[in-house]
Amino acid sequence: MTTAPYTAQDLQQLAEQAGRDLEEASALDVLRWAADTFGPRFCVTSSMEDAVVAHLASRALPGVDVVFLDTGYHFPETIGTRDAVAAVMDVNVITLTPVQTVAEQDAQYGEKLHDRDPDLCCALRKVAPLEAGLKGYDAWATGLRRDESPTRANTPVVGWDARRQKVKIAPIARWTQGDVEAYVAEHGVLTNPLLMDGYASVGCAPCTRRVLEGEDARAGRWAGIGKTECGIHQ
């Protein structure tokens, strides 16, 4: 397992080569490559919508760091899923929190910033904490899939995260919702209970609703305001 320090140029070259080489590889093989290449400087981020990528990564790198953003606005079911993942899976769950509590943010910006300026709220409660939390890693994995929405249709399996100067890995980018469900069933993977209650994508409670028949999986996020991403993957 290689853990030698990489320069940003090294990392970019690794990402670009791996993106070509691993486009057709299985999700587990992609994660084995990440584990062999980056060792402890690799982590998984999880919204705790499900634990599929965390489970896959634990097979490639037992004890892998799984980074979770606790925005202060999560559904209780999401926090419960995080706690269950930490208790039963061979992973190290790391919870990141924003600099300000919700109360402190309300005092500075006014209540319900998520209704008035959702981009700023996401920047404060998601993007900034993740920037800080990823500093110790060279590569990070996400659960992005190309079939989730038009904005994610071109997600690379391995790509270069220029903003953070890190390798970004989407091992299940080519999977469908059916693939996810089959993996969950085969391996008994933990999922957020809200997925059984009409939610196809789970984010912060104030900005998430159930989806309607025929809508894409992320239609319930920031519904009615033209926002489709929190900023982490933009």
MARBA-3410 file (N, C-alpha, C, O; in Angstrom, 1 decimal):
234
0.8,-1.2,0.0,0.0,0.0,0.0,0.9,1.2,0.0,1.8,1.4,0.9 ~ 0.7,2.1,-1.0,1.5,3.3,-1.1,0.9,4.5,-0.3,-0.3,4.8,-0.5 ~ 1.7,5.2,0.5,1.2,6.3,1.2,2.1,7.5,1.1,2.1,8.5,1.8 ~ 3.1,7.4,0.2,4.1,8.5,0.0,3.3,9.7,-0.5,2.3,9.7,-1.1 ~ 3.9,10.9,-0.1,3.2,12.1,-0.4,3.2,12.4,-1.9,4.2,12.1,-2.6
2.1,12.9,-2.4,2.0,13.3,-3.8,1.9,14.8,-3.9,1.3,15.5,-3.1 ~ 2.4,15.3,-5.0,2.2,16.7,-5.4,0.8,16.8,-6.0,0.2,15.8,-6.4 ~ 0.3,18.0,-6.2,-1.0,18.2,-6.9,-0.9,17.7,-8.3,-1.8,17.2,-8.9 ~ 0.3,18.0,-8.9,0.5,17.5,-10.3,0.4,16.0,-10.4,-0.2,15.4,-11.3 ~ 1.1,15.3,-9.4,1.0,13.9,-9.4,-0.4,13.4,-9.3,-0.8,12.5,-10.0
-1.2,14.0,-8.4,-2.5,13.6,-8.1,-3.4,13.8,-9.4,-4.2,13.0,-9.7 ~ -3.2,14.9,-10.0,-4.0,15.2,-11.3,-3.7,14.1,-12.3,-4.6,13.6,-13.0 ~ -2.4,13.8,-12.5,-2.0,12.8,-13.5,-2.6,11.4,-13.1,-3.1,10.7,-14.0 ~ -2.6,11.1,-11.8,-3.2,9.8,-11.4,-4.7,9.8,-11.7,-5.2,8.8,-12.2 ~ -5.3,10.9,-11.4,-6.8,11.0,-11.6,-7.1,10.8,-13.1,-8.0,10.0,-13.4
-6.4,11.5,-13.9,-6.7,11.4,-15.4,-6.4,10.1,-15.9,-7.2,9.6,-16.7 ~ -5.3,9.4,-15.5,-5.0,8.1,-16.0,-6.0,7.1,-15.5,-6.5,6.2,-16.2 ~ -6.3,7.2,-14.2,-7.3,6.2,-13.6,-8.7,6.4,-14.2,-9.4,5.4,-14.4 ~ -9.0,7.6,-14.5,-10.3,7.9,-15.1,-10.5,7.1,-16.4,-11.5,6.6,-16.8 ~ -9.4,7.0,-17.2,-9.4,6.3,-18.4,-9.3,4.8,-18.2,-10.1,4.0,-18.8
-8.5,4.4,-17.3,-8.2,2.9,-17.0,-9.4,2.2,-16.3,-9.6,1.1,-16.6 ~ -10.1,3.0,-15.5,-11.1,2.4,-14.6,-12.5,2.6,-15.0,-13.4,2.3,-14.2 ~ -12.7,3.3,-16.1,-14.1,3.6,-16.5,-15.0,2.3,-16.5,-16.2,2.5,-16.2 ~ -14.5,1.2,-16.9,-15.3,0.0,-17.0,-15.1,-0.9,-15.9,-15.7,-2.0,-15.8 ~ -14.3,-0.5,-14.9,-14.0,-1.4,-13.7,-15.2,-1.5,-12.8,-16.0,-0.6,-12.8
-15.2,-2.6,-12.0,-16.3,-2.7,-11.0,-16.0,-1.7,-9.9,-14.9,-1.2,-9.7 ~ -17.1,-1.4,-9.2,-17.0,-0.4,-8.1,-16.0,-0.9,-7.1,-15.2,-0.1,-6.5 ~ -16.0,-2.2,-6.8,-15.0,-2.7,-5.8,-13.6,-2.5,-6.3,-12.7,-2.2,-5.5 ~ -13.4,-2.8,-7.5,-12.0,-2.7,-8.1,-11.5,-1.2,-8.1,-10.4,-0.9,-7.8 ~ -12.5,-0.3,-8.3,-12.1,1.1,-8.3,-11.7,1.5,-6.9,-10.7,2.2,-6.7
-12.4,1.0,-5.9,-12.1,1.3,-4.5,-10.8,0.6,-4.0,-10.1,1.1,-3.2 ~ -10.6,-0.6,-4.5,-9.3,-1.3,-4.2,-8.1,-0.5,-4.8,-7.1,-0.4,-4.1 ~ -8.3,0.1,-6.0,-7.2,0.9,-6.5,-7.0,2.1,-5.6,-5.9,2.5,-5.3 ~ -8.1,2.8,-5.1,-8.0,3.9,-4.3,-7.3,3.5,-3.0,-6.4,4.3,-2.5 ~ -7.6,2.4,-2.4,-7.0,1.9,-1.1,-5.5,1.7,-1.3,-4.7,2.0,-0.5
-5.2,1.0,-2.4,-3.8,0.7,-2.7,-3.0,1.9,-3.0,-1.8,2.0,-2.7 ~ -3.6,2.9,-3.6,-2.8,4.1,-4.1,-2.7,5.1,-3.0,-1.6,5.7,-2.8 ~ -3.7,5.3,-2.2,-3.7,6.4,-1.2,-3.7,5.9,0.3,-3.4,6.8,1.1 ~ -4.1,4.7,0.5,-4.1,4.2,1.9,-4.9,5.1,2.8,-6.0,5.4,2.5 ~ -4.4,5.5,4.0,-5.1,6.3,4.9,-5.4,7.7,4.5,-6.2,8.4,5.1
-4.8,8.1,3.3,-5.1,9.5,2.8,-6.3,9.4,1.8,-6.5,10.3,1.0 ~ -7.1,8.4,2.0,-8.4,8.2,1.2,-9.5,8.1,2.1,-9.4,7.5,3.2 ~ -10.6,8.8,1.8,-11.8,8.7,2.6,-13.1,8.6,1.8,-13.0,8.9,0.6 ~ -14.2,8.2,2.4,-15.5,8.2,1.7,-16.3,9.3,2.4,-16.3,9.5,3.6 ~ -17.1,10.1,1.6,-18.0,11.0,2.2,-19.4,10.3,2.0,-19.7,9.7,1.0
-20.3,10.5,3.0,-21.6,9.9,3.0,-22.6,10.8,3.6,-22.4,11.4,4.6 ~ -23.7,11.0,2.9,-24.9,11.7,3.4,-25.8,10.9,4.3,-26.7,11.4,4.8 ~ -25.5,9.6,4.4,-26.2,8.6,5.1,-27.6,8.4,4.5,-28.6,8.1,5.3 ~ -27.7,8.6,3.2,-28.9,8.2,2.5,-29.0,6.7,2.4,-30.0,6.0,2.6 ~ -27.8,6.1,2.2,-27.5,4.7,2.3,-26.1,4.5,2.6,-25.3,5.5,2.6
-25.7,3.3,2.9,-24.3,3.0,3.3,-23.6,2.2,2.2,-22.7,1.4,2.5 ~ -24.1,2.3,0.9,-23.5,1.4,-0.1,-22.1,1.6,-0.4,-21.3,0.7,-0.4 ~ -21.7,2.9,-0.6,-20.3,3.2,-0.9,-19.4,2.9,0.3,-18.3,2.4,0.2 ~ -19.9,3.3,1.5,-19.1,3.0,2.7,-18.9,1.5,2.9,-17.8,1.0,3.3 ~ -19.9,0.7,2.6,-19.8,-0.8,2.7,-18.8,-1.3,1.7,-17.9,-2.1,2.0
-18.9,-0.8,0.4,-18.0,-1.2,-0.6,-16.5,-0.9,-0.2,-15.6,-1.7,-0.3 ~ -16.4,0.4,0.3,-15.0,0.8,0.7,-14.5,0.0,1.8,-13.3,-0.2,1.9 ~ -15.3,-0.4,2.8,-14.9,-1.2,3.9,-14.3,-2.5,3.5,-13.5,-3.2,4.1 ~ -14.8,-3.0,2.3,-14.3,-4.3,1.8,-12.9,-4.1,1.1,-12.1,-5.0,1.2 ~ -12.7,-2.9,0.6,-11.4,-2.6,0.0,-10.4,-2.1,1.0,-9.2,-2.4,0.9
-10.8,-1.4,2.0,-10.0,-0.8,3.0,-10.7,-0.9,4.4,-11.3,0.1,4.8 ~ -10.6,-2.0,5.1,-11.3,-2.1,6.4,-10.8,-0.9,7.3,-9.7,-0.6,7.4 ~ -11.8,-0.4,8.0,-11.6,0.8,8.9,-11.5,2.1,8.2,-11.1,3.1,8.8 ~ -11.9,2.1,6.9,-11.8,3.4,6.1,-12.5,4.5,6.8,-13.6,4.3,7.4 ~ -12.0,5.7,6.7,-12.7,6.9,7.2,-13.9,7.2,6.4,-13.9,7.3,5.1
-15.1,7.3,7.0,-16.3,7.7,6.4,-16.7,9.1,7.0,-17.0,9.2,8.2 ~ -16.7,10.1,6.1,-16.9,11.5,6.6,-18.4,11.9,6.4,-18.9,11.7,5.3 ~ -19.0,12.4,7.4,-20.4,12.8,7.4,-20.5,14.2,7.9,-19.9,14.6,8.9 ~ -21.3,15.0,7.1,-21.5,16.4,7.5,-22.8,16.5,8.3,-23.9,16.3,7.8 ~ -22.6,16.9,9.5,-23.8,17.1,10.4,-24.1,18.6,10.3,-23.6,19.4,11.0
-25.1,19.0,9.4,-25.4,20.4,9.2,-26.2,21.0,10.3,-26.4,22.2,10.3 ~ -26.7,20.2,11.2,-27.7,20.7,12.2,-29.1,20.7,11.8,-30.0,21.1,12.5 ~ -29.3,20.4,10.5,-30.7,20.4,9.9,-31.1,19.0,9.5,-32.1,18.9,8.8 ~ -30.4,17.9,9.9,-30.7,16.6,9.4,-32.0,16.0,10.0,-32.4,16.4,11.1 ~ -32.7,15.2,9.2,-33.7,14.4,9.8,-33.2,13.5,10.9,-32.0,13.0,10.8
-34.0,13.2,12.0,-33.5,12.2,13.0,-33.1,10.9,12.4,-32.2,10.2,12.8 ~ -33.8,10.5,11.3,-33.5,9.2,10.7,-32.1,9.2,10.1,-31.5,8.1,10.0 ~ -31.7,10.3,9.6,-30.3,10.4,9.0,-29.2,10.2,10.1,-28.3,9.5,9.9 ~ -29.4,10.9,11.2,-28.5,10.8,12.3,-28.5,9.3,12.9,-27.5,8.8,13.2 ~ -29.7,8.7,12.9,-29.8,7.3,13.3,-29.1,6.4,12.4,-28.4,5.4,12.8
-29.1,6.7,11.1,-28.4,5.9,10.1,-26.9,6.0,10.3,-26.2,5.0,10.2 ~ -26.4,7.2,10.5,-25.0,7.4,10.8,-24.6,6.6,12.0,-23.5,5.9,12.0 ~ -25.4,6.7,13.1,-25.0,6.0,14.3,-25.0,4.4,14.1,-24.1,3.7,14.6 ~ -25.9,4.0,13.3,-26.0,2.5,13.0,-24.8,2.1,12.2,-24.2,1.0,12.4 ~ -24.4,2.9,11.2,-23.2,2.6,10.3,-22.0,2.5,11.2,-21.2,1.6,11.1
-21.8,3.5,12.1,-20.7,3.5,13.0,-20.6,2.3,13.9,-19.5,1.8,14.2 ~ -21.8,1.8,14.3,-21.9,0.7,15.2,-21.6,-0.7,14.6,-21.0,-1.5,15.2 ~ -22.0,-0.9,13.4,-22.0,-2.2,12.8,-21.1,-2.4,11.6,-20.8,-3.6,11.3 ~ -20.6,-1.4,11.1,-19.7,-1.5,9.9,-18.2,-1.3,10.2,-17.9,-0.6,11.2 ~ -17.4,-1.9,9.4,-15.9,-1.8,9.7,-15.4,-0.5,9.0,-14.6,-0.5,8.1
-15.9,0.6,9.6,-15.5,1.9,9.1,-15.2,2.8,10.3,-15.7,2.5,11.4 ~ -14.6,3.9,10.1,-14.4,5.0,11.1,-15.2,6.2,10.7,-14.7,7.0,9.9 ~ -16.3,6.4,11.3,-17.2,7.5,11.0,-16.6,8.8,11.6,-16.4,8.8,12.8 ~ -16.4,9.8,10.8,-16.0,11.1,11.3,-17.1,12.1,11.0,-17.5,12.3,9.8 ~ -17.6,12.8,12.0,-18.6,13.8,11.8,-18.0,15.2,11.8,-17.4,15.6,12.7
-18.3,15.9,10.7,-17.9,17.3,10.6,-19.1,18.2,10.9,-20.2,17.9,10.6 ~ -18.8,19.3,11.5,-19.8,20.3,11.8,-19.4,21.6,11.4,-18.2,21.9,11.3 ~ -20.4,22.5,11.1,-20.1,23.9,10.7,-19.4,24.7,11.8,-19.5,24.3,13.0 ~ -18.8,25.8,11.5,-18.2,26.6,12.5,-19.3,27.2,13.4,-19.1,27.2,14.7 ~ -20.4,27.5,12.9,-21.5,28.1,13.7,-22.6,27.0,13.9,-22.9,26.2,13.0
-23.2,27.0,15.1,-24.4,26.3,15.3,-25.6,26.9,14.5,-25.4,28.0,14.0 ~ -26.7,26.2,14.4,-27.8,26.8,13.7,-28.3,28.1,14.5,-28.6,29.1,13.8 ~ -28.2,28.1,15.8,-28.6,29.3,16.6,-27.7,30.4,16.3,-28.1,31.6,16.1 ~ -26.4,30.2,16.2,-25.4,31.2,15.9,-25.6,31.8,14.5,-25.5,33.0,14.3 ~ -25.9,30.9,13.6,-26.1,31.3,12.2,-27.4,32.2,12.1,-27.4,33.2,11.5
-28.4,31.8,12.8,-29.7,32.5,12.9,-29.4,33.9,13.4,-30.0,34.9,12.9 ~ -28.6,34.0,14.5,-28.3,35.3,15.1,-27.6,36.2,14.1,-27.8,37.4,14.1 ~ -26.7,35.7,13.3,-25.9,36.5,12.4,-26.7,36.8,11.1,-26.7,38.0,10.6 ~ -27.4,35.8,10.5,-28.0,36.0,9.2,-29.5,36.1,9.2,-30.2,36.3,8.2 ~ -30.1,35.8,10.4,-31.6,35.7,10.5,-32.0,34.3,10.4,-31.3,33.4,9.8
-33.2,34.0,10.9,-33.7,32.7,10.9,-34.1,32.2,9.4,-34.3,33.0,8.5 ~ -34.0,30.9,9.3,-34.4,30.2,8.0,-33.6,30.8,6.8,-34.2,31.1,5.8 ~ -32.3,30.9,7.0,-31.5,31.3,5.9,-31.7,30.4,4.7,-31.5,30.8,3.5 ~ -32.0,29.1,5.0,-32.1,28.1,3.9,-33.3,28.5,3.0,-33.3,28.1,1.8 ~ -34.3,29.2,3.5,-35.4,29.7,2.6,-35.1,30.9,1.8,-35.5,31.0,0.7
-34.3,31.8,2.4,-34.0,33.1,1.8,-32.8,33.0,0.9,-32.7,33.7,-0.2 ~ -31.7,32.3,1.3,-30.5,32.2,0.5,-29.9,30.8,0.7,-28.9,30.6,1.4 ~ -30.5,29.8,0.0,-30.1,28.4,0.2,-28.6,28.2,-0.2,-28.0,27.3,0.3 ~ -28.2,28.9,-1.2,-26.8,28.7,-1.6,-25.8,29.1,-0.5,-24.8,28.4,-0.3 ~ -26.1,30.2,0.2,-25.3,30.7,1.3,-25.4,29.7,2.4,-24.3,29.3,3.1
-26.6,29.2,2.7,-26.7,28.2,3.8,-25.9,27.0,3.5,-25.2,26.5,4.4 ~ -26.0,26.5,2.3,-25.2,25.3,1.9,-23.7,25.5,2.0,-22.9,24.7,2.4 ~ -23.3,26.7,1.6,-21.9,27.1,1.6,-21.4,27.1,3.1,-20.3,26.6,3.3 ~ -22.2,27.6,4.0,-21.8,27.7,5.4,-21.8,26.3,6.1,-20.9,26.0,6.9 ~ -22.8,25.5,5.8,-23.1,24.3,6.6,-22.7,23.0,5.9,-22.6,22.0,6.5
-22.3,23.1,4.6,-21.8,21.9,3.9,-20.5,22.1,3.3,-19.5,21.4,3.6 ~ -20.4,23.1,2.4,-19.2,23.2,1.6,-18.0,23.6,2.4,-16.9,22.9,2.3 ~ -18.1,24.6,3.3,-17.0,25.0,4.1,-16.5,23.9,5.1,-15.3,23.7,5.1 ~ -17.4,23.3,5.8,-16.9,22.2,6.7,-16.2,21.1,5.9,-15.2,20.5,6.4 ~ -16.7,20.7,4.7,-16.1,19.7,4.0,-14.7,20.1,3.5,-13.8,19.3,3.5
-14.6,21.3,3.0,-13.2,21.8,2.6,-12.2,21.6,3.7,-11.1,21.1,3.5 ~ -12.6,22.0,5.0,-11.7,21.8,6.1,-11.5,20.3,6.4,-10.3,19.9,6.7 ~ -12.5,19.5,6.4,-12.4,18.1,6.8,-11.6,17.3,5.8,-11.1,16.2,6.2 ~ -11.5,17.7,4.5,-10.8,16.9,3.5,-9.3,17.2,3.4,-8.6,16.6,2.7 ~ -8.9,18.2,4.2,-7.5,18.6,4.1,-6.4,17.6,4.3,-5.4,17.6,3.7
-6.8,16.6,5.1,-5.8,15.5,5.4,-5.8,14.4,4.4,-5.1,13.4,4.6 ~ -6.6,14.5,3.3,-6.7,13.4,2.4,-6.2,13.8,1.0,-6.3,15.0,0.6 ~ -5.8,12.8,0.2,-5.5,13.1,-1.2,-6.6,12.7,-2.1,-6.7,13.2,-3.3 ~ -7.5,11.8,-1.7,-8.6,11.4,-2.5,-9.8,11.1,-1.7,-9.7,10.7,-0.5 ~ -11.0,11.4,-2.3,-12.2,11.1,-1.6,-13.2,10.5,-2.5,-13.2,10.7,-3.7
-14.1,9.7,-2.0,-15.1,9.0,-2.8,-16.5,9.5,-2.4,-16.8,9.8,-1.2 ~ -17.4,9.5,-3.4,-18.8,9.9,-3.2,-19.7,8.8,-3.8,-19.2,7.9,-4.5 ~ -21.0,9.0,-3.5,-22.0,8.1,-4.1,-22.7,8.6,-5.3,-23.8,8.1,-5.6 ~ -22.1,9.6,-6.0,-22.7,10.1,-7.2,-23.0,9.1,-8.2,-22.1,8.2,-8.4 ~ -24.2,9.2,-8.9,-24.5,8.3,-10.0,-25.0,9.1,-11.1,-25.6,10.1,-11.0
-24.6,8.6,-12.3,-25.0,9.4,-13.5,-26.5,9.4,-13.8,-27.0,10.3,-14.4 ~ -27.2,8.4,-13.3,-28.7,8.3,-13.5,-29.5,9.2,-12.6,-30.7,9.2,-12.7 ~ -28.9,9.8,-11.6,-29.6,10.5,-10.6,-30.3,11.8,-11.1,-31.4,12.1,-10.8 ~ -29.6,12.5,-12.0,-30.2,13.8,-12.5,-29.3,14.2,-13.7,-28.2,13.7,-13.9 ~ -29.8,15.1,-14.5,-29.0,15.6,-15.7,-27.7,16.2,-15.3,-26.7,16.2,-16.0
-27.7,16.9,-14.1,-26.4,17.5,-13.7,-25.3,16.6,-13.4,-24.2,16.9,-13.2 ~ -25.7,15.3,-13.2,-24.7,14.3,-12.8,-24.4,13.3,-13.9,-23.7,12.3,-13.7 ~ -25.0,13.5,-15.1,-24.9,12.5,-16.2,-23.5,12.3,-16.7,-23.2,11.2,-17.2 ~ -22.6,13.2,-16.5,-21.2,13.0,-17.0,-20.2,12.8,-15.9,-19.0,13.0,-16.1 ~ -20.7,12.4,-14.7,-19.8,12.1,-13.6,-18.7,11.1,-13.9,-19.1,10.0,-14.3
-17.4,11.4,-13.8,-16.4,10.4,-14.1,-16.3,9.4,-12.9,-16.5,9.8,-11.7 ~ -15.9,8.2,-13.2,-15.6,7.2,-12.1,-14.4,7.7,-11.3,-14.5,7.6,-10.1 ~ -13.4,8.2,-11.9,-12.3,8.9,-11.2,-12.0,10.2,-12.0,-11.8,10.2,-13.2 ~ -12.0,11.2,-11.2,-11.7,12.5,-11.8,-10.9,13.4,-11.0,-10.4,13.0,-9.9 ~ -10.6,14.6,-11.5,-9.7,15.6,-10.8,-10.6,16.7,-10.2,-11.3,17.4,-10.9
-10.6,16.8,-8.9,-11.3,17.8,-8.2,-10.4,19.1,-8.1,-9.6,19.2,-7.2 ~ -10.5,19.9,-9.1,-9.5,21.0,-9.2,-9.7,22.0,-8.1,-8.7,22.6,-7.6 ~ -10.9,22.2,-7.6,-11.1,23.2,-6.6,-10.4,22.8,-5.3,-9.8,23.6,-4.6 ~ -10.4,21.5,-5.0,-9.8,21.0,-3.7,-8.4,20.4,-4.0,-7.7,20.0,-3.0 ~ -8.0,20.3,-5.2,-6.7,19.7,-5.6,-6.6,18.3,-5.1,-5.6,17.9,-4.5
-7.7,17.5,-5.3,-7.7,16.1,-4.8,-8.3,15.2,-5.9,-9.0,15.7,-6.9 ~ -8.1,13.9,-5.8,-8.7,12.9,-6.7,-10.1,12.7,-6.1,-10.3,12.4,-5.0 ~ -11.0,12.7,-7.0,-12.4,12.5,-6.7,-12.9,11.2,-7.3,-12.8,11.1,-8.5 ~ -13.5,10.3,-6.5,-13.8,9.0,-7.0,-15.3,8.8,-6.8,-15.9,9.0,-5.8 ~ -16.0,8.3,-7.9,-17.4,8.0,-7.9,-17.5,6.5,-8.3,-17.9,6.3,-9.4
-17.3,5.6,-7.4,-17.2,4.2,-7.8,-18.5,3.6,-8.4,-18.4,2.6,-9.1 ~ -19.6,4.2,-8.0,-20.9,3.6,-8.5,-21.5,4.6,-9.5,-22.7,4.6,-9.7 ~ -20.7,5.4,-10.2,-21.2,6.4,-11.1,-22.0,5.7,-12.2,-23.0,6.2,-12.7 ~ -21.6,4.5,-12.6,-22.3,3.8,-13.7,-23.5,3.0,-13.3,-24.2,2.4,-14.1 ~ -23.7,2.9,-12.0,-24.8,2.1,-11.4,-26.1,2.7,-11.7,-26.2,4.0,-11.8
-27.2,1.9,-11.7,-28.5,2.4,-11.8,-29.1,2.2,-10.4,-28.5,1.6,-9.5 ~ -30.3,2.8,-10.2,-31.0,2.6,-8.9,-31.2,1.1,-8.6,-31.2,0.6,-7.5 ~ -31.5,0.4,-9.7,-31.7,-1.1,-9.6,-30.4,-1.8,-9.1,-30.5,-2.7,-8.3 ~ -29.3,-1.3,-9.5,-28.0,-1.9,-9.1,-27.8,-1.6,-7.6,-27.4,-2.5,-6.8 ~ -28.1,-0.4,-7.2,-28.0,-0.1,-5.7,-28.9,-1.0,-4.9,-28.5,-1.5,-3.9
-30.2,-1.1,-5.3,-31.1,-1.9,-4.6,-30.7,-3.4,-4.5,-30.9,-4.0,-3.5 ~ -30.1,-3.9,-5.6,-29.6,-5.3,-5.6,-28.5,-5.4,-4.7,-28.4,-6.5,-4.0 ~ -27.5,-4.5,-4.6,-26.4,-4.5,-3.7,-26.9,-4.5,-2.2,-26.4,-5.2,-1.4 ~ -27.8,-3.6,-2.0,-28.4,-3.5,-0.6,-29.0,-4.8,-0.2,-28.8,-5.3,0.9 ~ -29.8,-5.4,-1.1,-30.4,-6.7,-0.8,-29.4,-7.8,-0.6,-29.5,-8.6,0.4
-28.4,-7.9,-1.4,-27.4,-9.0,-1.3,-26.6,-8.9,-0.1,-26.3,-9.9,0.5 ~ -26.2,-7.7,0.3,-25.3,-7.5,1.4,-25.9,-7.0,2.7,-25.2,-6.8,3.7 ~ -27.2,-6.8,2.7,-27.9,-6.3,3.9,-27.4,-5.0,4.4,-27.2,-4.7,5.5 ~ -27.2,-4.1,3.4,-26.6,-2.8,3.7,-27.6,-1.9,4.3,-28.8,-1.9,3.9 ~ -27.2,-1.1,5.3,-28.1,-0.1,6.0,-28.5,1.0,5.0,-27.7,1.4,4.2
-29.8,1.3,5.1,-30.3,2.5,4.3,-31.1,3.3,5.2,-31.6,2.9,6.3 ~ -31.3,4.6,4.8,-32.0,5.5,5.6,-33.5,5.2,5.5,-34.0,5.0,4.4 ~ -34.2,5.1,6.6,-35.7,4.7,6.6,-36.5,5.6,5.7,-37.6,5.2,5.3 ~ -36.1,6.8,5.5,-36.9,7.8,4.7,-37.0,7.3,3.3,-37.9,7.7,2.6 ~ -36.1,6.5,2.8,-36.2,6.0,1.4,-37.4,5.1,1.3,-37.9,4.9,0.1
-37.9,4.6,2.4,-39.1,3.8,2.3,-40.4,4.6,2.6,-41.5,4.1,2.7 ~ -40.2,5.9,2.7,-41.3,6.8,3.0,-41.5,7.9,2.0,-41.9,9.0,2.3 ~ -41.1,7.6,0.7,-41.4,8.5,-0.4,-40.3,9.5,-0.7,-40.4,10.2,-1.7 ~ -39.2,9.4,0.0,-38.0,10.3,-0.3,-37.0,9.5,-1.2,-36.6,8.4,-0.8 ~ -36.7,10.0,-2.3,-35.7,9.4,-3.2,-34.3,9.9,-3.0,-33.4,9.2,-3.4
-34.2,11.0,-2.4,-32.9,11.6,-2.1,-33.0,12.4,-0.8,-34.0,13.1,-0.6 ~ -32.1,12.2,0.1,-32.3,12.7,1.5,-31.2,13.7,1.8,-30.0,13.4,1.8 ~ -31.6,15.0,2.1,-30.7,16.0,2.5,-31.2,16.6,3.8,-31.7,15.9,4.7 ~ -31.0,17.9,4.0,-31.5,18.6,5.2,-33.0,18.7,5.2,-33.6,18.8,4.1 ~ -33.6,18.5,6.3,-35.0,18.4,6.5,-35.8,19.6,5.9,-36.8,19.4,5.2
-35.3,20.9,6.1,-36.1,22.0,5.6,-36.1,22.1,4.0,-37.0,22.7,3.5 ~ -35.2,21.5,3.4,-35.0,21.6,1.9,-35.3,20.3,1.2,-34.8,20.1,0.0 ~ -35.9,19.3,1.8,-36.2,18.0,1.2,-37.6,17.6,1.3,-38.2,17.8,2.4 ~ -38.2,17.2,0.2,-39.6,16.7,0.3,-39.6,15.3,-0.4,-38.7,14.9,-1.1 ~ -40.8,14.7,-0.3,-41.0,13.4,-1.0,-41.1,13.7,-2.5,-41.5,14.8,-2.9
-40.7,12.8,-3.3,-40.8,12.9,-4.8,-42.2,12.4,-5.3,-42.8,11.6,-4.7 ~ -42.6,13.0,-6.4,-43.8,12.6,-7.0,-43.5,11.6,-8.1,-42.4,11.5,-8.6 ~ -44.5,10.8,-8.5,-44.3,9.8,-9.5,-43.8,10.4,-10.8,-44.4,11.4,-11.3 ~ -42.8,9.8,-11.4,-42.2,10.3,-12.6,-41.1,11.3,-12.4,-40.5,11.7,-13.4 ~ -40.9,11.8,-11.2,-39.8,12.8,-11.0,-38.5,12.1,-10.9,-38.5,10.9,-10.5
-37.4,12.8,-11.2,-36.1,12.2,-11.0,-35.8,12.2,-9.5,-36.4,12.8,-8.7 ~ -34.8,11.4,-9.2,-34.5,11.1,-7.8,-34.2,12.4,-6.9,-34.4,12.4,-5.7 ~ -33.7,13.4,-7.6,-33.3,14.6,-6.8,-34.3,15.8,-6.9,-34.1,16.9,-6.5 ~ -35.5,15.5,-7.4,-36.5,16.5,-7.6,-37.1,17.0,-6.3,-37.6,18.1,-6.2 ~ -36.9,16.2,-5.2,-37.3,16.6,-3.9,-36.4,17.5,-3.1,-36.6,17.9,-2.0
-35.3,17.8,-3.7,-34.3,18.7,-3.1,-34.4,20.1,-3.6,-34.4,20.4,-4.8 ~ -34.6,21.0,-2.7,-34.7,22.5,-3.0,-35.8,22.7,-4.0,-35.7,23.5,-5.0 ~ -36.9,22.0,-3.9,-38.0,22.0,-4.9,-38.6,23.4,-5.1,-38.8,24.1,-4.1 ~ -38.8,23.7,-6.3,-39.4,25.0,-6.7,-38.5,26.2,-6.8,-39.0,27.3,-7.1 ~ -37.2,26.0,-6.5,-36.3,27.2,-6.6,-35.2,27.1,-7.6,-34.4,28.0,-7.7
-35.2,26.0,-8.4,-34.2,25.9,-9.5,-32.9,25.5,-9.0,-31.9,25.5,-9.8 ~ -32.7,25.1,-7.8,-31.4,24.7,-7.2,-31.4,23.2,-7.2,-32.4,22.5,-6.8 ~ -30.3,22.6,-7.7,-30.2,21.1,-7.8,-29.0,20.5,-7.1,-29.0,19.3,-6.8 ~ -28.1,21.3,-6.7,-26.9,20.9,-6.0,-26.5,21.8,-4.8,-26.8,23.0,-4.9 ~ -25.9,21.2,-3.8,-25.6,22.0,-2.6,-24.3,22.8,-2.8,-24.0,23.8,-2.1
-23.5,22.5,-3.8,-22.2,23.2,-4.1,-21.0,22.3,-3.9,-19.9,22.6,-4.3 ~ -21.2,21.2,-3.2,-20.1,20.2,-2.9,-19.6,19.6,-4.2,-18.4,19.5,-4.4 ~ -20.5,19.3,-5.1,-20.2,18.6,-6.4,-20.2,19.5,-7.6,-20.4,19.1,-8.7 ~ -20.1,20.8,-7.4,-20.1,21.8,-8.5,-18.7,22.3,-8.8,-18.5,23.2,-9.7
END
